[in-house]
């Protein structure tokens, strides 16, 4: 890092600049400080590129793409100006030394570190490729190291081309890229570049980490670019256990390289505190802990003097005094690896994005403020947090096994095609209709993080792409969104006309979206799904006014998780009816009456699904629809009696009165031990055994006992659905996707890998055998399942209010009046 020059801005947007990190063909890169003094990286695009309409279009598209990629270790786009006179974007700063710097200072990585490096980088590339992007400039300087694993933080934006024109592939035609020894044959020979290019570069990076030099750094007098395109890689010093895998990555033909998922599977590395040698890990940890510590000087520059190092912002932790280090790289003759201080973010593959109309270049205006002209103003673009993008259409090569076998024949002439000499012309926004040959339309799918594994989404997208129906020429563009605030963000996007075609939705929010005409009516198409075998309660929950609104994915109902050892010690078994259950709870209480930390049953006071179960089992109801209005029925005799029984169940855990439904406190309390039983949905089991693996062999589960012997109690169904936007331009393709998801094979795979309770019969073998709560839920759903009121203004608020007042000592009949008032005021209203 260098001090700011007079011509450098003193600030960009809301970010104060601290020092200059580097300068490339596209942008100048600065280390900056956010308003809260957090370190950020700010990249200011060259002024001549900012005057190019084609570049501006590409820049705007790629900023949007990069905003969707805040995965672990990835720099998140915090802010950007994609329309003003001066183009720029700011990202979070991912601290840590680069791989190049680490190898120079601490030597080559050992075998286990190489495996982790390979696996983690491949996983990051897999997410990038699944989003329809590729990195394009992966080299040892682009990789940062963290005590828990390698990171690939900088995702590039808009590579410049000669003549102030950006190619559709985002690669500079006729321009020598930096670090040519780490580029792919497609890049150095000006051929169309795609995701497979990153796999080639990954192989080169692994060779560097293992040997201290790139695979094409040594050899004859040819240039590095020529050796990449025509020569054989030097792998003699690479550990034998990884040699075949790396050789497969470095095959000249991009079609024959392994996918990132295959590389990650074969590498079988393990990230964590022990992934690096101890001395290296300590040094890396020190660097990560001091984000304001200046990195090594830019390549080709002299080391900066102590008095020229930019100072961190006020309040920032000053870096420690550097300790003497020595370089132990095995190959001192290897050329230096450039640091990616201005490496552009990832470039969308050409066929993975729709063209946009070119915006007019804004009229000339004031330049951004510089250190010499601090009085000049600057405008800040609207800030928007990005989302992690994982495209379901990621390429997944066939085959597998414990190691990558080179069994695909000898090398062949690369199949890449020459790139066009000019960018593709812009077009209007995506429109329906027959696909033009060579074009790809995108079916946008939104899901929340952790619903379905990214690799499974990739396989689903690949199979969808091979379907000989409307899926032809349509690519799935899957956006994996944060769970926090998802429903609100989704609704806002759909109402604004910029929402997805297909989206995950909480089952209990479906009626609200239906009332706002945001979801497509699937009733006429139900023969293409597996609706005939859905559990009755599930079908009722996705139906409004006799119309089917969505495809259910997974269900959730409350069941009992219990400690077999504590039950056995109290000489009680699994109860088959409510009377026996209540008697057994008393036995459990008496058997451990002297232990103040013991709980015979743990029910959070905010567990409204348990309250609903009690209400239904005592022949009560929650609400009924009367025309467009809803009337609360929690004052009916059965409802009141159910509230009283809920109060009895909750009395076994008086310390949990203030605990909410799905509160992490429940997991912590059960994992601590001394809880004989707890009522929750199936996800609790995984959370508990993760927190305390010793409990795994002693935990079992059973359905909540009903009043009739051998019959589970009534339980309300919540869960997850897939819906189609009423405004989608690709409804037929969307229905094809839902039909594929509804097949036996995909139902089973999703239930198994996402650990969901199936929504229909016939999938017993797909249920994870290690989660007894899922088995218990499946025994309850067919006979005890109930749909919550399918009301546009549904919320758990009436049940929560009834619980709060009842547990506080209010008579349930009196408490029910307040709860019914909430029903009448809110359930029939479209809460927009």
Secondary structure, DSSP 8 states (H G I E B T S, - for coil): -B---TTSBSEETTEEEEEEEEE-SSEEEEEEE-TT--EEEEEEE-HHHHT-HHHHHHHHHHHHHHTT---TT---EEEEESSSSS-EEEEE---S-BHHHHHHHH----HHHHHHHHHHHHHHHHHHHHTTEE-S--STTT-EEETTEEE----------TTT---TT---TT---SSGGGS-HHHHTTB---HHHHHHHHHHHHHHHHHSS-TTSSSSSS-HHHHHHHS----TTS-HHHHHHHHHHT-SSGGGS--HHHHHHHH----STTSS-HHHHHHHHHHHH-TTS--S--TTS----GGGS----TTS-------------S-TTS------TT----EE-GGGS----------------BSS-TTS------------B--TT----S---SS----S-S-------B--SS------S---SS--TT--EEEEEEEETTSS-HHHHHHHHHHHHT-SSTTTTEEEEEEEE-STTHHHHHHHHHHTT---SEEEEEGGGHHHHHHTT-B---GGGGGGTTGGGB-HHHHHHTEETTEE--EEEEEE--EEEEEHHHHHHTT----SSHHHHHHHHHHHHHHTTT-TT-BS-B--TB-HHHHHHHHHHTT--SEEEETTEEEE-TTSHHHHHHHHHHHHHHGGGGGGTT-BTT-HHHHHHHHHS-B-EEEE-THHHHHHHHH-GGGGGGEEEE--B-SSTT-B--EEEEEEEEEEBTT-S-HHHHHHHHHHHTSHHHHHHHHHHTT-B-SBSS-GGGS-TT-HHHHHHHHHHHHHEEE----TT--SHHHHHHHHHHHTT--HHHHHHHHHHHHHHHTTS---
